[in-house]
Amino acid sequence: MKWDVAEVKVVGDFALAVRFQDGLEGEVKFTPSFFRGVFEHLASRQEFQKVRVVDGVVTWPGELDLAPDAMYSEIERSGEWLLN
């Protein structure tokens, strides 16, 4: 699907650059308030940097992931997705 993520890389303290299968590119930025609940341990830079793409989805160990369709929509609209 067009929102399948092809590549992800860490580009800042808590920011990701993503490229989708159709070539759309943008950034995902995380505010400190995002890191609560199941995402709390990603506030560690070491854990955050374990990000990878699995089956077109941005994923971290522990079965944590981000919705690629929502990510695609926001990046298509504004060039970035701010998670807070």
PDB file with one MODEL, atoms N, CA, C and O in Angstrom:
MODEL        1
ATOM      1  N   MET A   1       0.831  -1.177   0.000  1.00  0.00           N
ATOM      2  CA  MET A   1       0.000   0.000   0.000  1.00  0.00           C
ATOM      3  C   MET A   1       0.875   1.240   0.000  1.00  0.00           C
ATOM      4  O   MET A   1       2.055   1.181   0.347  1.00  0.00           O
ATOM      5  N   LYS A   2       0.295   2.352  -0.388  1.00  0.00           N
ATOM      6  CA  LYS A   2       1.094   3.576  -0.501  1.00  0.00           C
ATOM      7  C   LYS A   2       1.673   4.008   0.832  1.00  0.00           C
ATOM      8  O   LYS A   2       2.709   4.674   0.857  1.00  0.00           O
ATOM      9  N   TRP A   3       1.039   3.652   1.940  1.00  0.00           N
ATOM     10  CA  TRP A   3       1.543   4.087   3.248  1.00  0.00           C
ATOM     11  C   TRP A   3       2.498   3.085   3.890  1.00  0.00           C
ATOM     12  O   TRP A   3       2.863   3.247   5.055  1.00  0.00           O
ATOM     13  N   ASP A   4       2.904   2.072   3.167  1.00  0.00           N
ATOM     14  CA  ASP A   4       3.937   1.176   3.689  1.00  0.00           C
ATOM     15  C   ASP A   4       5.257   1.946   3.776  1.00  0.00           C
ATOM     16  O   ASP A   4       5.679   2.586   2.814  1.00  0.00           O
ATOM     17  N   VAL A   5       5.892   1.873   4.930  1.00  0.00           N
ATOM     18  CA  VAL A   5       7.163   2.559   5.141  1.00  0.00           C
ATOM     19  C   VAL A   5       8.285   1.712   4.550  1.00  0.00           C
ATOM     20  O   VAL A   5       8.370   0.511   4.806  1.00  0.00           O
ATOM     21  N   ALA A   6       9.140   2.345   3.761  1.00  0.00           N
ATOM     22  CA  ALA A   6      10.265   1.656   3.132  1.00  0.00           C
ATOM     23  C   ALA A   6      11.549   1.831   3.934  1.00  0.00           C
ATOM     24  O   ALA A   6      12.406   0.947   3.951  1.00  0.00           O
ATOM     25  N   GLU A   7      11.677   2.993   4.608  1.00  0.00           N
ATOM     26  CA  GLU A   7      12.921   3.282   5.327  1.00  0.00           C
ATOM     27  C   GLU A   7      12.626   4.204   6.508  1.00  0.00           C
ATOM     28  O   GLU A   7      11.780   5.095   6.427  1.00  0.00           O
ATOM     29  N   VAL A   8      13.339   3.970   7.597  1.00  0.00           N
ATOM     30  CA  VAL A   8      13.261   4.852   8.768  1.00  0.00           C
ATOM     31  C   VAL A   8      14.659   5.029   9.334  1.00  0.00           C
ATOM     32  O   VAL A   8      15.457   4.093   9.363  1.00  0.00           O
ATOM     33  N   LYS A   9      14.943   6.257   9.786  1.00  0.00           N
ATOM     34  CA  LYS A   9      16.214   6.488  10.470  1.00  0.00           C
ATOM     35  C   LYS A   9      16.020   7.591  11.502  1.00  0.00           C
ATOM     36  O   LYS A   9      15.206   8.498  11.327  1.00  0.00           O
ATOM     37  N   VAL A  10      16.780   7.490  12.571  1.00  0.00           N
ATOM     38  CA  VAL A  10      16.758   8.490  13.632  1.00  0.00           C
ATOM     39  C   VAL A  10      17.526   9.702  13.135  1.00  0.00           C
ATOM     40  O   VAL A  10      18.652   9.569  12.657  1.00  0.00           O
ATOM     41  N   VAL A  11      16.920  10.899  13.245  1.00  0.00           N
ATOM     42  CA  VAL A  11      17.567  12.110  12.735  1.00  0.00           C
ATOM     43  C   VAL A  11      17.747  13.186  13.802  1.00  0.00           C
ATOM     44  O   VAL A  11      18.268  14.260  13.501  1.00  0.00           O
ATOM     45  N   GLY A  12      17.342  12.933  15.005  1.00  0.00           N
ATOM     46  CA  GLY A  12      17.501  13.890  16.088  1.00  0.00           C
ATOM     47  C   GLY A  12      17.323  13.159  17.398  1.00  0.00           C
ATOM     48  O   GLY A  12      17.207  11.934  17.430  1.00  0.00           O
ATOM     49  N   ASP A  13      17.304  13.920  18.481  1.00  0.00           N
ATOM     50  CA  ASP A  13      17.117  13.280  19.781  1.00  0.00           C
ATOM     51  C   ASP A  13      15.881  12.381  19.773  1.00  0.00           C
ATOM     52  O   ASP A  13      15.955  11.213  20.153  1.00  0.00           O
ATOM     53  N   PHE A  14      14.771  12.919  19.349  1.00  0.00           N
ATOM     54  CA  PHE A  14      13.545  12.125  19.273  1.00  0.00           C
ATOM     55  C   PHE A  14      12.783  12.494  18.007  1.00  0.00           C
ATOM     56  O   PHE A  14      11.668  13.015  18.056  1.00  0.00           O
ATOM     57  N   ALA A  15      13.412  12.211  16.882  1.00  0.00           N
ATOM     58  CA  ALA A  15      12.816  12.464  15.579  1.00  0.00           C
ATOM     59  C   ALA A  15      13.250  11.373  14.609  1.00  0.00           C
ATOM     60  O   ALA A  15      14.353  10.834  14.698  1.00  0.00           O
ATOM     61  N   LEU A  16      12.357  11.068  13.688  1.00  0.00           N
ATOM     62  CA  LEU A  16      12.616  10.051  12.676  1.00  0.00           C
ATOM     63  C   LEU A  16      12.399  10.635  11.290  1.00  0.00           C
ATOM     64  O   LEU A  16      11.505  11.457  11.091  1.00  0.00           O
ATOM     65  N   ALA A  17      13.205  10.217  10.346  1.00  0.00           N
ATOM     66  CA  ALA A  17      12.958  10.487   8.934  1.00  0.00           C
ATOM     67  C   ALA A  17      12.376   9.202   8.357  1.00  0.00           C
ATOM     68  O   ALA A  17      12.913   8.116   8.573  1.00  0.00           O
ATOM     69  N   VAL A  18      11.277   9.335   7.624  1.00  0.00           N
ATOM     70  CA  VAL A  18      10.649   8.157   7.020  1.00  0.00           C
ATOM     71  C   VAL A  18      10.480   8.382   5.525  1.00  0.00           C
ATOM     72  O   VAL A  18      10.278   9.500   5.050  1.00  0.00           O
ATOM     73  N   ARG A  19      10.571   7.276   4.811  1.00  0.00           N
ATOM     74  CA  ARG A  19      10.284   7.281   3.371  1.00  0.00           C
ATOM     75  C   ARG A  19       9.303   6.150   3.119  1.00  0.00           C
ATOM     76  O   ARG A  19       9.510   5.015   3.546  1.00  0.00           O
ATOM     77  N   PHE A  20       8.229   6.487   2.416  1.00  0.00           N
ATOM     78  CA  PHE A  20       7.203   5.501   2.106  1.00  0.00           C
ATOM     79  C   PHE A  20       7.472   4.847   0.753  1.00  0.00           C
ATOM     80  O   PHE A  20       8.269   5.345  -0.042  1.00  0.00           O
ATOM     81  N   GLN A  21       6.804   3.737   0.507  1.00  0.00           N
ATOM     82  CA  GLN A  21       7.001   2.983  -0.740  1.00  0.00           C
ATOM     83  C   GLN A  21       6.785   3.845  -1.979  1.00  0.00           C
ATOM     84  O   GLN A  21       7.453   3.651  -2.995  1.00  0.00           O
ATOM     85  N   ASP A  22       5.850   4.799  -1.901  1.00  0.00           N
ATOM     86  CA  ASP A  22       5.572   5.617  -3.082  1.00  0.00           C
ATOM     87  C   ASP A  22       6.516   6.810  -3.226  1.00  0.00           C
ATOM     88  O   ASP A  22       6.356   7.611  -4.147  1.00  0.00           O
ATOM     89  N   GLY A  23       7.502   6.941  -2.325  1.00  0.00           N
ATOM     90  CA  GLY A  23       8.487   8.007  -2.424  1.00  0.00           C
ATOM     91  C   GLY A  23       8.235   9.197  -1.514  1.00  0.00           C
ATOM     92  O   GLY A  23       9.124  10.033  -1.354  1.00  0.00           O
ATOM     93  N   LEU A  24       7.065   9.303  -0.916  1.00  0.00           N
ATOM     94  CA  LEU A  24       6.781  10.395   0.017  1.00  0.00           C
ATOM     95  C   LEU A  24       7.742  10.309   1.197  1.00  0.00           C
ATOM     96  O   LEU A  24       7.971   9.230   1.742  1.00  0.00           O
ATOM     97  N   GLU A  25       8.302  11.454   1.588  1.00  0.00           N
ATOM     98  CA  GLU A  25       9.247  11.505   2.701  1.00  0.00           C
ATOM     99  C   GLU A  25       8.821  12.582   3.684  1.00  0.00           C
ATOM    100  O   GLU A  25       8.182  13.565   3.309  1.00  0.00           O
ATOM    101  N   GLY A  26       9.183  12.388   4.946  1.00  0.00           N
ATOM    102  CA  GLY A  26       8.887  13.385   5.959  1.00  0.00           C
ATOM    103  C   GLY A  26       9.491  12.987   7.283  1.00  0.00           C
ATOM    104  O   GLY A  26      10.253  12.025   7.373  1.00  0.00           O
ATOM    105  N   GLU A  27       9.135  13.753   8.327  1.00  0.00           N
ATOM    106  CA  GLU A  27       9.661  13.489   9.660  1.00  0.00           C
ATOM    107  C   GLU A  27       8.540  13.194  10.639  1.00  0.00           C
ATOM    108  O   GLU A  27       7.418  13.685  10.511  1.00  0.00           O
ATOM    109  N   VAL A  28       8.885  12.377  11.619  1.00  0.00           N
ATOM    110  CA  VAL A  28       8.014  12.111  12.756  1.00  0.00           C
ATOM    111  C   VAL A  28       8.747  12.652  13.968  1.00  0.00           C
ATOM    112  O   VAL A  28       9.869  12.239  14.261  1.00  0.00           O
ATOM    113  N   LYS A  29       8.107  13.584  14.676  1.00  0.00           N
ATOM    114  CA  LYS A  29       8.735  14.211  15.840  1.00  0.00           C
ATOM    115  C   LYS A  29       7.928  13.869  17.088  1.00  0.00           C
ATOM    116  O   LYS A  29       6.697  13.858  17.067  1.00  0.00           O
ATOM    117  N   PHE A  30       8.639  13.594  18.161  1.00  0.00           N
ATOM    118  CA  PHE A  30       8.029  13.166  19.412  1.00  0.00           C
ATOM    119  C   PHE A  30       8.269  14.217  20.489  1.00  0.00           C
ATOM    120  O   PHE A  30       9.407  14.626  20.716  1.00  0.00           O
ATOM    121  N   THR A  31       7.210  14.653  21.150  1.00  0.00           N
ATOM    122  CA  THR A  31       7.363  15.550  22.291  1.00  0.00           C
ATOM    123  C   THR A  31       7.525  14.692  23.547  1.00  0.00           C
ATOM    124  O   THR A  31       7.131  13.526  23.549  1.00  0.00           O
ATOM    125  N   PRO A  32       8.095  15.247  24.605  1.00  0.00           N
ATOM    126  CA  PRO A  32       8.284  14.466  25.841  1.00  0.00           C
ATOM    127  C   PRO A  32       6.986  13.849  26.374  1.00  0.00           C
ATOM    128  O   PRO A  32       7.015  12.763  26.953  1.00  0.00           O
ATOM    129  N   SER A  33       5.868  14.519  26.188  1.00  0.00           N
ATOM    130  CA  SER A  33       4.602  13.999  26.718  1.00  0.00           C
ATOM    131  C   SER A  33       4.136  12.727  26.012  1.00  0.00           C
ATOM    132  O   SER A  33       3.269  12.021  26.527  1.00  0.00           O
ATOM    133  N   PHE A  34       4.697  12.427  24.848  1.00  0.00           N
ATOM    134  CA  PHE A  34       4.330  11.190  24.140  1.00  0.00           C
ATOM    135  C   PHE A  34       4.783   9.948  24.892  1.00  0.00           C
ATOM    136  O   PHE A  34       4.130   8.906  24.835  1.00  0.00           O
ATOM    137  N   PHE A  35       5.892  10.061  25.589  1.00  0.00           N
ATOM    138  CA  PHE A  35       6.530   8.899  26.211  1.00  0.00           C
ATOM    139  C   PHE A  35       5.890   8.543  27.552  1.00  0.00           C
ATOM    140  O   PHE A  35       6.458   8.783  28.618  1.00  0.00           O
ATOM    141  N   ARG A  36       4.714   7.975  27.466  1.00  0.00           N
ATOM    142  CA  ARG A  36       3.990   7.498  28.652  1.00  0.00           C
ATOM    143  C   ARG A  36       3.330   6.172  28.306  1.00  0.00           C
ATOM    144  O   ARG A  36       3.248   5.795  27.137  1.00  0.00           O
ATOM    145  N   GLY A  37       2.869   5.482  29.309  1.00  0.00           N
ATOM    146  CA  GLY A  37       2.226   4.191  29.072  1.00  0.00           C
ATOM    147  C   GLY A  37       3.181   3.213  28.418  1.00  0.00           C
ATOM    148  O   GLY A  37       4.340   3.107  28.818  1.00  0.00           O
ATOM    149  N   VAL A  38       2.699   2.498  27.414  1.00  0.00           N
ATOM    150  CA  VAL A  38       3.532   1.484  26.755  1.00  0.00           C
ATOM    151  C   VAL A  38       4.750   2.075  26.053  1.00  0.00           C
ATOM    152  O   VAL A  38       5.723   1.366  25.796  1.00  0.00           O
ATOM    153  N   PHE A  39       4.701   3.377  25.739  1.00  0.00           N
ATOM    154  CA  PHE A  39       5.817   4.029  25.047  1.00  0.00           C
ATOM    155  C   PHE A  39       6.828   4.656  26.008  1.00  0.00           C
ATOM    156  O   PHE A  39       7.802   5.264  25.562  1.00  0.00           O
ATOM    157  N   GLU A  40       6.618   4.521  27.298  1.00  0.00           N
ATOM    158  CA  GLU A  40       7.453   5.189  28.292  1.00  0.00           C
ATOM    159  C   GLU A  40       8.942   4.862  28.150  1.00  0.00           C
ATOM    160  O   GLU A  40       9.784   5.753  28.262  1.00  0.00           O
ATOM    161  N   HIS A  41       9.267   3.604  27.905  1.00  0.00           N
ATOM    162  CA  HIS A  41      10.694   3.240  27.838  1.00  0.00           C
ATOM    163  C   HIS A  41      11.394   3.798  26.596  1.00  0.00           C
ATOM    164  O   HIS A  41      12.623   3.780  26.536  1.00  0.00           O
ATOM    165  N   LEU A  42      10.647   4.293  25.607  1.00  0.00           N
ATOM    166  CA  LEU A  42      11.276   4.891  24.428  1.00  0.00           C
ATOM    167  C   LEU A  42      11.844   6.273  24.721  1.00  0.00           C
ATOM    168  O   LEU A  42      12.510   6.858  23.867  1.00  0.00           O
ATOM    169  N   ALA A  43      11.593   6.803  25.914  1.00  0.00           N
ATOM    170  CA  ALA A  43      12.197   8.073  26.322  1.00  0.00           C
ATOM    171  C   ALA A  43      13.706   7.924  26.506  1.00  0.00           C
ATOM    172  O   ALA A  43      14.429   8.917  26.570  1.00  0.00           O
ATOM    173  N   SER A  44      14.171   6.693  26.591  1.00  0.00           N
ATOM    174  CA  SER A  44      15.607   6.419  26.606  1.00  0.00           C
ATOM    175  C   SER A  44      16.113   6.487  25.170  1.00  0.00           C
ATOM    176  O   SER A  44      15.602   5.790  24.294  1.00  0.00           O
ATOM    177  N   ARG A  45      17.116   7.327  24.929  1.00  0.00           N
ATOM    178  CA  ARG A  45      17.649   7.440  23.558  1.00  0.00           C
ATOM    179  C   ARG A  45      18.128   6.089  23.034  1.00  0.00           C
ATOM    180  O   ARG A  45      17.976   5.782  21.852  1.00  0.00           O
ATOM    181  N   GLN A  46      18.705   5.290  23.920  1.00  0.00           N
ATOM    182  CA  GLN A  46      19.198   3.974  23.522  1.00  0.00           C
ATOM    183  C   GLN A  46      18.041   3.096  23.013  1.00  0.00           C
ATOM    184  O   GLN A  46      18.191   2.406  22.005  1.00  0.00           O
ATOM    185  N   GLU A  47      16.915   3.117  23.687  1.00  0.00           N
ATOM    186  CA  GLU A  47      15.759   2.325  23.265  1.00  0.00           C
ATOM    187  C   GLU A  47      15.118   2.922  22.019  1.00  0.00           C
ATOM    188  O   GLU A  47      14.709   2.188  21.120  1.00  0.00           O
ATOM    189  N   PHE A  48      15.028   4.247  21.959  1.00  0.00           N
ATOM    190  CA  PHE A  48      14.420   4.920  20.805  1.00  0.00           C
ATOM    191  C   PHE A  48      15.166   4.570  19.521  1.00  0.00           C
ATOM    192  O   PHE A  48      14.550   4.409  18.467  1.00  0.00           O
ATOM    193  N   GLN A  49      16.479   4.453  19.607  1.00  0.00           N
ATOM    194  CA  GLN A  49      17.293   4.182  18.425  1.00  0.00           C
ATOM    195  C   GLN A  49      17.185   2.743  17.914  1.00  0.00           C
ATOM    196  O   GLN A  49      17.794   2.405  16.899  1.00  0.00           O
ATOM    197  N   LYS A  50      16.431   1.907  18.590  1.00  0.00           N
ATOM    198  CA  LYS A  50      16.216   0.526  18.133  1.00  0.00           C
ATOM    199  C   LYS A  50      15.097   0.436  17.101  1.00  0.00           C
ATOM    200  O   LYS A  50      14.655  -0.661  16.759  1.00  0.00           O
ATOM    201  N   VAL A  51      14.642   1.566  16.609  1.00  0.00           N
ATOM    202  CA  VAL A  51      13.560   1.602  15.626  1.00  0.00           C
ATOM    203  C   VAL A  51      13.960   0.866  14.351  1.00  0.00           C
ATOM    204  O   VAL A  51      15.128   0.860  13.962  1.00  0.00           O
ATOM    205  N   ARG A  52      12.981   0.251  13.712  1.00  0.00           N
ATOM    206  CA  ARG A  52      13.199  -0.445  12.440  1.00  0.00           C
ATOM    207  C   ARG A  52      11.874  -0.535  11.697  1.00  0.00           C
ATOM    208  O   ARG A  52      10.821  -0.217  12.249  1.00  0.00           O
ATOM    209  N   VAL A  53      11.930  -0.966  10.453  1.00  0.00           N
ATOM    210  CA  VAL A  53      10.719  -1.188   9.660  1.00  0.00           C
ATOM    211  C   VAL A  53      10.464  -2.684   9.602  1.00  0.00           C
ATOM    212  O   VAL A  53      11.348  -3.457   9.233  1.00  0.00           O
ATOM    213  N   VAL A  54       9.259  -3.087   9.966  1.00  0.00           N
ATOM    214  CA  VAL A  54       8.833  -4.479   9.888  1.00  0.00           C
ATOM    215  C   VAL A  54       7.519  -4.519   9.111  1.00  0.00           C
ATOM    216  O   VAL A  54       6.514  -3.958   9.545  1.00  0.00           O
ATOM    217  N   ASP A  55       7.538  -5.175   7.982  1.00  0.00           N
ATOM    218  CA  ASP A  55       6.339  -5.294   7.145  1.00  0.00           C
ATOM    219  C   ASP A  55       5.688  -3.950   6.850  1.00  0.00           C
ATOM    220  O   ASP A  55       4.463  -3.831   6.875  1.00  0.00           O
ATOM    221  N   GLY A  56       6.506  -2.933   6.569  1.00  0.00           N
ATOM    222  CA  GLY A  56       5.993  -1.625   6.197  1.00  0.00           C
ATOM    223  C   GLY A  56       5.556  -0.748   7.355  1.00  0.00           C
ATOM    224  O   GLY A  56       4.916   0.282   7.145  1.00  0.00           O
ATOM    225  N   VAL A  57       5.896  -1.148   8.584  1.00  0.00           N
ATOM    226  CA  VAL A  57       5.463  -0.416   9.777  1.00  0.00           C
ATOM    227  C   VAL A  57       6.685  -0.025  10.611  1.00  0.00           C
ATOM    228  O   VAL A  57       7.593  -0.835  10.794  1.00  0.00           O
ATOM    229  N   VAL A  58       6.712   1.209  11.117  1.00  0.00           N
ATOM    230  CA  VAL A  58       7.754   1.668  12.029  1.00  0.00           C
ATOM    231  C   VAL A  58       7.533   0.968  13.365  1.00  0.00           C
ATOM    232  O   VAL A  58       6.469   1.082  13.973  1.00  0.00           O
ATOM    233  N   THR A  59       8.556   0.240  13.809  1.00  0.00           N
ATOM    234  CA  THR A  59       8.408  -0.668  14.950  1.00  0.00           C
ATOM    235  C   THR A  59       9.620  -0.591  15.880  1.00  0.00           C
ATOM    236  O   THR A  59      10.743  -0.316  15.457  1.00  0.00           O
ATOM    237  N   TRP A  60       9.349  -0.844  17.163  1.00  0.00           N
ATOM    238  CA  TRP A  60      10.398  -1.011  18.172  1.00  0.00           C
ATOM    239  C   TRP A  60      10.222  -2.368  18.832  1.00  0.00           C
ATOM    240  O   TRP A  60       9.138  -2.947  18.765  1.00  0.00           O
ATOM    241  N   PRO A  61      11.257  -2.884  19.462  1.00  0.00           N
ATOM    242  CA  PRO A  61      11.115  -4.141  20.207  1.00  0.00           C
ATOM    243  C   PRO A  61       9.987  -4.028  21.242  1.00  0.00           C
ATOM    244  O   PRO A  61       9.725  -2.953  21.781  1.00  0.00           O
ATOM    245  N   GLY A  62       9.343  -5.137  21.499  1.00  0.00           N
ATOM    246  CA  GLY A  62       8.219  -5.147  22.431  1.00  0.00           C
ATOM    247  C   GLY A  62       6.888  -4.940  21.727  1.00  0.00           C
ATOM    248  O   GLY A  62       5.881  -4.631  22.363  1.00  0.00           O
ATOM    249  N   GLU A  63       6.890  -5.113  20.409  1.00  0.00           N
ATOM    250  CA  GLU A  63       5.687  -4.986  19.596  1.00  0.00           C
ATOM    251  C   GLU A  63       5.068  -3.595  19.645  1.00  0.00           C
ATOM    252  O   GLU A  63       3.847  -3.452  19.577  1.00  0.00           O
ATOM    253  N   LEU A  64       5.909  -2.570  19.763  1.00  0.00           N
ATOM    254  CA  LEU A  64       5.451  -1.188  19.710  1.00  0.00           C
ATOM    255  C   LEU A  64       5.562  -0.701  18.279  1.00  0.00           C
ATOM    256  O   LEU A  64       6.577  -0.923  17.619  1.00  0.00           O
ATOM    257  N   ASP A  65       4.525  -0.039  17.799  1.00  0.00           N
ATOM    258  CA  ASP A  65       4.569   0.473  16.438  1.00  0.00           C
ATOM    259  C   ASP A  65       3.726   1.725  16.303  1.00  0.00           C
ATOM    260  O   ASP A  65       2.972   2.095  17.203  1.00  0.00           O
ATOM    261  N   LEU A  66       3.875   2.372  15.145  1.00  0.00           N
ATOM    262  CA  LEU A  66       3.110   3.557  14.807  1.00  0.00           C
ATOM    263  C   LEU A  66       2.219   3.247  13.618  1.00  0.00           C
ATOM    264  O   LEU A  66       2.607   2.492  12.726  1.00  0.00           O
ATOM    265  N   ALA A  67       1.034   3.822  13.602  1.00  0.00           N
ATOM    266  CA  ALA A  67       0.071   3.586  12.523  1.00  0.00           C
ATOM    267  C   ALA A  67       0.575   4.220  11.224  1.00  0.00           C
ATOM    268  O   ALA A  67       0.646   5.445  11.128  1.00  0.00           O
ATOM    269  N   PRO A  68       0.926   3.407  10.227  1.00  0.00           N
ATOM    270  CA  PRO A  68       1.491   3.971   9.002  1.00  0.00           C
ATOM    271  C   PRO A  68       0.503   4.809   8.203  1.00  0.00           C
ATOM    272  O   PRO A  68       0.911   5.755   7.529  1.00  0.00           O
ATOM    273  N   ASP A  69      -0.783   4.486   8.261  1.00  0.00           N
ATOM    274  CA  ASP A  69      -1.764   5.265   7.505  1.00  0.00           C
ATOM    275  C   ASP A  69      -1.929   6.665   8.078  1.00  0.00           C
ATOM    276  O   ASP A  69      -2.023   7.633   7.323  1.00  0.00           O
ATOM    277  N   ALA A  70      -1.966   6.786   9.414  1.00  0.00           N
ATOM    278  CA  ALA A  70      -2.054   8.107  10.050  1.00  0.00           C
ATOM    279  C   ALA A  70      -0.776   8.905   9.798  1.00  0.00           C
ATOM    280  O   ALA A  70      -0.829  10.106   9.536  1.00  0.00           O
ATOM    281  N   MET A  71       0.374   8.227   9.878  1.00  0.00           N
ATOM    282  CA  MET A  71       1.655   8.873   9.619  1.00  0.00           C
ATOM    283  C   MET A  71       1.690   9.423   8.195  1.00  0.00           C
ATOM    284  O   MET A  71       2.081  10.569   7.974  1.00  0.00           O
ATOM    285  N   TYR A  72       1.287   8.612   7.250  1.00  0.00           N
ATOM    286  CA  TYR A  72       1.285   9.013   5.842  1.00  0.00           C
ATOM    287  C   TYR A  72       0.404  10.241   5.627  1.00  0.00           C
ATOM    288  O   TYR A  72       0.808  11.195   4.961  1.00  0.00           O
ATOM    289  N   SER A  73      -0.795  10.212   6.191  1.00  0.00           N
ATOM    290  CA  SER A  73      -1.738  11.321   6.003  1.00  0.00           C
ATOM    291  C   SER A  73      -1.174  12.640   6.513  1.00  0.00           C
ATOM    292  O   SER A  73      -1.262  13.662   5.832  1.00  0.00           O
ATOM    293  N   GLU A  74      -0.592  12.617   7.712  1.00  0.00           N
ATOM    294  CA  GLU A  74      -0.041  13.842   8.287  1.00  0.00           C
ATOM    295  C   GLU A  74       1.177  14.330   7.515  1.00  0.00           C
ATOM    296  O   GLU A  74       1.326  15.531   7.288  1.00  0.00           O
ATOM    297  N   ILE A  75       2.045  13.417   7.112  1.00  0.00           N
ATOM    298  CA  ILE A  75       3.236  13.818   6.356  1.00  0.00           C
ATOM    299  C   ILE A  75       2.847  14.328   4.972  1.00  0.00           C
ATOM    300  O   ILE A  75       3.449  15.278   4.472  1.00  0.00           O
ATOM    301  N   GLU A  76       1.866  13.719   4.361  1.00  0.00           N
ATOM    302  CA  GLU A  76       1.399  14.193   3.060  1.00  0.00           C
ATOM    303  C   GLU A  76       0.811  15.603   3.179  1.00  0.00           C
ATOM    304  O   GLU A  76       0.974  16.433   2.284  1.00  0.00           O
ATOM    305  N   ARG A  77       0.127  15.859   4.295  1.00  0.00           N
ATOM    306  CA  ARG A  77      -0.523  17.147   4.515  1.00  0.00           C
ATOM    307  C   ARG A  77       0.467  18.245   4.879  1.00  0.00           C
ATOM    308  O   ARG A  77       0.388  19.354   4.349  1.00  0.00           O
ATOM    309  N   SER A  78       1.423  17.935   5.804  1.00  0.00           N
ATOM    310  CA  SER A  78       2.256  19.009   6.338  1.00  0.00           C
ATOM    311  C   SER A  78       3.757  18.733   6.309  1.00  0.00           C
ATOM    312  O   SER A  78       4.546  19.607   6.666  1.00  0.00           O
ATOM    313  N   GLY A  79       4.163  17.543   5.893  1.00  0.00           N
ATOM    314  CA  GLY A  79       5.587  17.214   5.843  1.00  0.00           C
ATOM    315  C   GLY A  79       6.126  16.609   7.116  1.00  0.00           C
ATOM    316  O   GLY A  79       7.267  16.149   7.158  1.00  0.00           O
ATOM    317  N   GLU A  80       5.296  16.609   8.174  1.00  0.00           N
ATOM    318  CA  GLU A  80       5.740  16.006   9.434  1.00  0.00           C
ATOM    319  C   GLU A  80       4.531  15.532  10.227  1.00  0.00           C
ATOM    320  O   GLU A  80       3.395  15.945   9.994  1.00  0.00           O
ATOM    321  N   TRP A  81       4.824  14.650  11.171  1.00  0.00           N
ATOM    322  CA  TRP A  81       3.809  14.150  12.101  1.00  0.00           C
ATOM    323  C   TRP A  81       4.343  14.393  13.497  1.00  0.00           C
ATOM    324  O   TRP A  81       5.368  13.831  13.883  1.00  0.00           O
ATOM    325  N   LEU A  82       3.655  15.224  14.250  1.00  0.00           N
ATOM    326  CA  LEU A  82       4.064  15.552  15.607  1.00  0.00           C
ATOM    327  C   LEU A  82       3.252  14.708  16.580  1.00  0.00           C
ATOM    328  O   LEU A  82       2.023  14.782  16.613  1.00  0.00           O
ATOM    329  N   LEU A  83       3.955  13.906  17.370  1.00  0.00           N
ATOM    330  CA  LEU A  83       3.294  13.046  18.348  1.00  0.00           C
ATOM    331  C   LEU A  83       3.525  13.608  19.744  1.00  0.00           C
ATOM    332  O   LEU A  83       4.661  13.794  20.179  1.00  0.00           O
ATOM    333  N   ASN A  84       2.413  13.876  20.439  1.00  0.00           N
ATOM    334  CA  ASN A  84       2.538  14.390  21.802  1.00  0.00           C
ATOM    335  C   ASN A  84       1.550  13.750  22.745  1.00  0.00           C
ATOM    336  O   ASN A  84       1.529  14.076  23.932  1.00  0.00           O
TER     337      ASN A  84
ENDMDL
END
